Amino acid sequence: MTAAEEILLKEMRYIVSISTGQVKRVAEIALSTVSALGAQQVSVPAGCVLVPIEPTEEMLKAARNAPMPAVWLDSISARANLASSTQYKAMISAAPQPPKETSNDTTHYTTNH
């Protein structure tokens, strides 16, 4: 069991210990499910990356400083799309990388949900 799994189980046991009635039963079911499954392994499809739900300061800075390509676009929406795409790519590049666990030549990331 990984350290993250142990922390999750400890937190779930605490929820069970302070809960009463139906909430306690739901917490017990969740605890048994987490115990049985362990941490979920997620395979990230090619061309996709994991990023934080909320952007980090580094990601926001990368978006602000993203250089705009020097091209002529004749519509406001085309310019806005290009700006958004450029900033998005800069943010993805600046996103923190999750720890990798490799198994059978496939990249997996362990989630802590």
LINVENQUI-V118710 format. One record per residue. N is the residue number from 0. RES is the residue in three letters. OMEGA is omega in radians with two decimals (* if undefined). D_FIRST is the distance of its C-alpha to the first C-alpha in whole Angstrom. Layout:
n->N res->RES omega->OMEGA d_first->D_FIRST
n->N res->RES omega->OMEGA d_first->D_FIRST
//
This chain:
n->0 res->MET omega->-3.12 d_first->0
n->1 res->THR omega->3.11 d_first->4
n->2 res->ALA omega->3.13 d_first->7
n->3 res->ALA omega->3.11 d_first->8
n->4 res->GLU omega->3.13 d_first->6
n->5 res->GLU omega->3.11 d_first->7
n->6 res->ILE omega->3.13 d_first->10
n->7 res->LEU omega->3.13 d_first->11
n->8 res->LEU omega->3.11 d_first->10
n->9 res->LYS omega->3.13 d_first->12
n->10 res->GLU omega->3.13 d_first->15
n->11 res->MET omega->3.11 d_first->15
n->12 res->ARG omega->3.11 d_first->16
n->13 res->TYR omega->3.11 d_first->18
n->14 res->ILE omega->3.11 d_first->20
n->15 res->VAL omega->-3.06 d_first->20
n->16 res->SER omega->-3.10 d_first->22
n->17 res->ILE omega->-3.07 d_first->25
n->18 res->SER omega->3.07 d_first->25
n->19 res->THR omega->3.03 d_first->28
n->20 res->GLY omega->-3.07 d_first->30
n->21 res->GLN omega->3.11 d_first->29
n->22 res->VAL omega->3.12 d_first->27
n->23 res->LYS omega->-3.14 d_first->25
n->24 res->ARG omega->3.12 d_first->25
n->25 res->VAL omega->3.12 d_first->23
n->26 res->ALA omega->3.11 d_first->21
n->27 res->GLU omega->3.10 d_first->20
n->28 res->ILE omega->3.12 d_first->20
n->29 res->ALA omega->3.13 d_first->17
n->30 res->LEU omega->-3.13 d_first->15
n->31 res->SER omega->3.11 d_first->15
n->32 res->THR omega->3.13 d_first->15
n->33 res->VAL omega->3.13 d_first->12
n->34 res->SER omega->-3.10 d_first->10
n->35 res->ALA omega->-3.04 d_first->11
n->36 res->LEU omega->-3.02 d_first->11
n->37 res->GLY omega->3.11 d_first->8
n->38 res->ALA omega->-3.13 d_first->9
n->39 res->GLN omega->3.06 d_first->12
n->40 res->GLN omega->-3.11 d_first->13
n->41 res->VAL omega->3.03 d_first->17
n->42 res->SER omega->-3.14 d_first->19
n->43 res->VAL omega->-3.13 d_first->22
n->44 res->PRO omega->3.09 d_first->25
n->45 res->ALA omega->3.13 d_first->28
n->46 res->GLY omega->3.14 d_first->30
n->47 res->CYS omega->3.08 d_first->27
n->48 res->VAL omega->3.02 d_first->25
n->49 res->LEU omega->3.09 d_first->23
n->50 res->VAL omega->3.10 d_first->25
n->51 res->PRO omega->3.09 d_first->24
n->52 res->ILE omega->3.06 d_first->26
n->53 res->GLU omega->-3.12 d_first->28
n->54 res->PRO omega->3.08 d_first->30
n->55 res->THR omega->3.10 d_first->29
n->56 res->GLU omega->3.12 d_first->32
n->57 res->GLU omega->3.13 d_first->32
n->58 res->MET omega->3.12 d_first->32
n->59 res->LEU omega->3.11 d_first->35
n->60 res->LYS omega->3.12 d_first->37
n->61 res->ALA omega->3.12 d_first->37
n->62 res->ALA omega->3.13 d_first->38
n->63 res->ARG omega->-3.05 d_first->41
n->64 res->ASN omega->-3.11 d_first->42
n->65 res->ALA omega->3.14 d_first->42
n->66 res->PRO omega->3.10 d_first->45
n->67 res->MET omega->3.08 d_first->47
n->68 res->PRO omega->3.13 d_first->48
n->69 res->ALA omega->3.11 d_first->52
n->70 res->VAL omega->3.09 d_first->53
n->71 res->TRP omega->3.09 d_first->56
n->72 res->LEU omega->-3.01 d_first->55
n->73 res->ASP omega->3.08 d_first->57
n->74 res->SER omega->3.12 d_first->55
n->75 res->ILE omega->-3.11 d_first->53
n->76 res->SER omega->3.10 d_first->51
n->77 res->ALA omega->3.10 d_first->50
n->78 res->ARG omega->3.13 d_first->50
n->79 res->ALA omega->3.10 d_first->47
n->80 res->ASN omega->3.12 d_first->45
n->81 res->LEU omega->3.13 d_first->46
n->82 res->ALA omega->-3.14 d_first->45
n->83 res->SER omega->-3.13 d_first->42
n->84 res->SER omega->3.14 d_first->40
n->85 res->THR omega->-3.14 d_first->41
n->86 res->GLN omega->3.12 d_first->39
n->87 res->TYR omega->-3.14 d_first->36
n->88 res->LYS omega->3.12 d_first->36
n->89 res->ALA omega->3.13 d_first->36
n->90 res->MET omega->3.13 d_first->33
n->91 res->ILE omega->3.14 d_first->31
n->92 res->SER omega->-3.10 d_first->32
n->93 res->ALA omega->-3.10 d_first->31
n->94 res->ALA omega->3.08 d_first->28
n->95 res->PRO omega->-3.13 d_first->25
n->96 res->GLN omega->3.09 d_first->22
n->97 res->PRO omega->3.09 d_first->19
n->98 res->PRO omega->-3.11 d_first->16
n->99 res->LYS omega->2.96 d_first->16
n->100 res->GLU omega->-3.13 d_first->14
n->101 res->THR omega->-3.13 d_first->16
n->102 res->SER omega->3.14 d_first->16
n->103 res->ASN omega->3.12 d_first->19
n->104 res->ASP omega->3.07 d_first->21
n->105 res->THR omega->3.13 d_first->20
n->106 res->THR omega->3.11 d_first->19
n->107 res->HIS omega->3.03 d_first->16
n->108 res->TYR omega->3.13 d_first->15
n->109 res->THR omega->3.12 d_first->12
n->110 res->THR omega->3.14 d_first->13
n->111 res->ASN omega->-3.13 d_first->13
n->112 res->HIS omega->* d_first->15
//
